[in-house]
Amino acid sequence: MAHYYRPIPMTDHARPANALPLAGGWCWFTQAECLTRDGSLGLVPVADIPGDVLDTLTTPRAPIAGVGMEAPRLMGILNITPDSFSDGGQFADADSALAQARRLVDEGADILDIGGESTRPGAEFVPVAQEVGRTAPVIAALAGEIAAPISIDTRKAGVARAALQAGAGMLNDVSAGTYDAAMAQLAAEAGAPICLMHAQGDPKTMQKKPSYDNVVLDVFDFLAERIAAVQAAGVALNRIVVDPGIGFGKTVNHNLTLLRNLSLFHGLGCPILLGASRKRFIGTIADVPDPMARAPGSIAVVLAGLAQGVQIMRVHDMTETKQAIRLWQAAVGREA
């Protein structure tokens, strides 16, 4: 039976001598929860964690698109769509998209993530040519101007290729390469980092009664399989990012269970990306129907992720989130 080790992350300034760094970041751990498909076997000290697992959990993560992973990083969201769930239509034309991109970078985005197809629940498919038409011109206008690297948020290799040619430097695939197998080969050919996200179903159907045997282990195993597939296509592990896919084919309870167990995903050996900004479960829990009013809840989720060593936060509300992270770092003594 497979054993999974979830490190118990700590940030306290009183750090024991036997504490180990978590993924080379700001958290440390001295024990882990041993999980199996039959349930938890309880906590074990670091001395009882298998050596290969311990190496994976402690090894510092390599920079992604030139951005170091030793401190929390912010990925700014730019949706060039008419129908994204919280900001659809706001940046659908080139001028407003460019202005928003520059604002996000000025406010502190370490990476800019640009997408031309909504992935909200129930979203309709967007043809490749239309998606390219929305994203490539904006990327071309920004490339070389802004300091932050540009990520293309797409599941289609044709869109990704056009974005890379326009100046993007990273791929963010919500299907983890399952929608278009050519994505992995493209990442390998281009030498571009790629984020692999878990989703159950596609955007049109993903929220229709999602179910799991064990949401945490099911998502972990899926991502492990996708990492192996992308590596087989020629992408090095140090150019892969993983995203558990909060809100993508998950109930509120699924999302909360994943958030409580995020540190397990350090066992995949890749930086973790958390994309929960303004999502429906935040509105459900906080009783905030308007996605635009969910910044406080979104920031709370970001801070929960930081406490588990998550390296990249994908957010809409850049200024507010950056301020919150700075205060969190100061409070726990983990200033960058």
N, C-alpha and C positions, 0 to 999 in steps of 0.2 A: 504493500500500500504506500502511495506517495505521501511524503511529509513536506509540509510547507512551513517556512519559518517567517513569522511576522515580528520584526524587531519592535521593541517597545521604545519609541523615541522620547528623548528627554532634551530639555534646553536649560536646565537649572545650572546656575553658576557654580554650585558645589558638585564638581564632577569627580567621581571615584577614579582611582588609579587604574582600574581594570576596564574603564569605559572605552568603547571603540567608536570612531567617527562613522556616521551613517552616510554612505555614498560620498564621502569627502566633504560633506556640507556642515551645517551649523548645528545639527542634532547629534546626540551620542546615545549609545545604548549599552546595557550590560546584560540584557536578557531578551528572549524572544518567546512568543507564543508558538508552540508547535501545533499545526493544524493538519487534519486529515479529512477525507471525505466522510468519515464516521463521526467527526467532531473534534473538539480541542483536546489535546493531551496535556494542556497546562503550560506553565512557563518553564523555560530551561535557561541556564546561564550560558554566556557566550562560549564557555569552554566546551559545552556539549553540542554546539552547532557544527555540522560537518564543515571541514575546511574549505571545500569549494564554494559552499553557500556563503560562508563567512567572508571569503575573498570578494565575492560578488556584492555583498551588502556593504563592504567597507571601501572598496576601490573608488577613488574620486572619478567623477564623470567628466568626460572630455568636453571641451567647448562645442557648442552647436551653432553653426553659421557664424563662427567667430565670437560668440557670446559665452563667457565663462559660466560654469554651473556651480561655482563655489558660494554664490549668494543668490537670493531670490530674484527671479527675472520676470518681467511683465511683457506679455504679448498683447498688443493692442488690436482690437477687432475692427475691421472695416468691411462692412457688408454693402457691396454695390448691387443691391437687389431691390425690387419693389415690394417684397413680401417676407423679409426676415421678421422673426417674431417680436423683436423689441424696437428695431430701428428701420424696418422696411420702408423704402422710398425716401428716406432722409438724405441718402448719399448716392442716389441712383444715377445722377448725371455726373459727368467728369469733373466739372468745376467744384461741386460740393464734395465729391470724393477726395479730390486732391487737397482741399482745404482741411478736411477731417484728418487725412493721413498726416499732414504737417502738424496739425494740432496735437495728435496723439504722440508723435515723436517729440515735439517740444515739451510735452507734459511728462515725458519719461519712458515711453515705450522702448524696450530693449529689442523687440522684434515686432514687425508690423504684419499682421495676417489679413490677407485680402481674399475675399470670396465673392463669386458671382452667381452662386446657386444657393437658395435658402435650404437649410436642413432642419427647419422647424417641423414639428409633427404635422403630417398631412401635406407637406410641401410637394408641389408638382415638379416633374423632371424638366431640366433646362437643357436644350441641345448644345452640343459642343461649340458650334460657331457663335451662338448667342452668348455663352459664358465667356468665351475668348474675347468677344467684342466688348464685354463689360469690364474685364480685368486687365488684359494685356496693355491697352493704351495708358491706363492709370499707372501700371507698374513701370512702363517705359518712361513716363513723365517723371516718376519719382526716383528711379534708379540713378545713382550717382549724385542725387541731390540731398537725400536724407541720410542720416548717419546710421540708422537702424537697418539691419538686413530685412528683406521682404520674403514672407512666406505666402505661398499660394494655397488657399483652402479649397481643394477640389478632390473628387474621386475619379476624375477622368484624365487619362494620360495625354490626350490631345490638348486639353486646357493647360495641364502642367507644363508640357513642352513649350507651348507658346509663352507661358509666364517666365520660364527659365530663359528663353531667348530674349525676352523683354527686360530681364534684369533681376528676376527673383532668385533667391539663393536657398530656398527650403521648400519642401513639400509637406502639406498637412492633409492626410487622407482619412476622412471619416469612415471609410470602409476598410481601412488597413490593407488595401490592395486586393480585396476580395471582389470589388466591383469591376475593376479593370486590371488584369494581371500585368499589363505593360507598365504599370506605375513603378513596380520594383525594378524592372530593367532600366527604366528611364533614370531612376535615382542612382542606379549603379553607373550608368554611362556618364551622367552629369557630375558624379561625385557630390551629389546634394544630400544633405540630411533629410530624413523623412520621419514624420510623426504618424504612428499607427494607432488608430482609435478603435475601441470596441463599440459596436452597435449591434443590436438585435433587430434584424429587419432593415428596410430602407426608410427614409424619412416619411414616405407616404403612409406606411403601415406600422411603424415601429412601436407606437403607443397603444396598439390593439392587443390588450391582455398579454404583456410580456411576462415570461415565466422562466425560472432557473431552478436547477437542483440545488445549487449553492452559488449565489450571485458572485461572491468574492472569488471563489476558486474557479468558477466557470470563466469569468473574465480574465483571470490570471492565465489559465490554460490557453484560452483563445489567443491572448497576446503573445504567449510563449511560442505558440505554433506559427503565428504570423511573423514574429522575429526570425524564426528559423527559415521560413519561406523567403523572406526578403534577403537574409544572409546568403541563402543558396543562389539567389539571383546576382550576388556580387556586392551587396551593401554591407560595409563593415558595421559591427555592433556599435562602435563609437560614433556612428552617424544616425543612430535610431533613437527616437523619442517615443514613449508610450503614453497613452491617454485612456483611462478607464471608461470614458464616454458617459459622463453624468448626463442623465436626461435622454439618452439615446436607447430606447427600448427598455426603460426602467420605470418602476413605480416609485413613489415617494420613499417607501421603505427600502427598495433596492438602492436608491441614491444614498440614503443615510447609512446603510450598511457598508457601502463602498467607501464613503467618507470616513467612517470610523476605522477602516482597515487599510487606508491608503499606504501605510508603510510597508505592507506586504509586497507591493509592486516594485520596491527597490530590489527585490530578489530577481528581477528580470535583467538587471545590469545596465539599465538605460535611465536617462533623466525622465522624470514624470511630468506630464503636462496636465493641469487641472482646468477644465473649462466649464464652470458652473454659473458664469455671470448672468444675472437677471432671469435665470431659468424658472420654469413653472413651479417646481417643487418649493422654491423659495417663496413665491407668492402664496402657495397653498399653506405652508407652515406659518408664515407671517401675516396671512390674510391681507395680501397686497395684490389686487388684481392687475394693476397697471405695471407692466414690466419696467417702464422708465422710472418707477419709484422704488425699485428693489436694490439700489446701491448699498444701503446698510446691510441687508441680508447677504448680498454678494460678497461684501467685504468680510463678513463673519465667516463665510465659507473659505475665503482666501486665508484668513488667519488660522483656521483649523487645518488647512493644508500645510501652511508653513510649520506648524507644530509637529508635522509628520515628515518634514524634510522635502516636500514637493518643490521642485526647482523652478517650474515655469507656470505662471498664472495667466490664463487667457481672459482678458477683461474688457469691458466697455468703458467703465468709469475710471480713467487713468489717474487723474489728479487725486481723487479721494482714496483710491487704493494705494497709491504710492505713499501718501501721507500716513495711512494706517500701518503700512509695512515699516516705515521708518520709526514710528512710535513703538511698534511691537519689537523691533530689533533693539531699540534703546532700552525698553523695559526688561528684556530677557538678557541683555548684555551681549547681543550678537550683531553689533553694528558692522556694516560692510566696510 
